[in-house]
Amino acid sequence: KVPLVVHNGLLDVLHVFDKFVGDVPTRPAVFGEAWVSRFPFLFDTRHIAQDGRYGLKYDGRLELNELHRHLCGLPHRSRAERVGP
């Protein structure tokens, strides 16, 4: 399964569901179960930044470009390396 990454993406998620799965359930719990059964790996970068569990706590403006600027200014703790073609 491939992760889906959004930024403040509730409306995007609802749109994807409506266009590719079917009618959006009216009850949040039913929608959540239906979503997770099809797309189990969803990451919302705005939520992650607000939550702060991964050392990314950011209390400033949460537009994507502001968050990017903030993250670029942090000291690098890990290194990402591309492996493969």
Helices and strands as residue ranges (DSSP letters): E 4-6, H 10-20, H 28-38, E 42-44, H 45-51, H 64-73
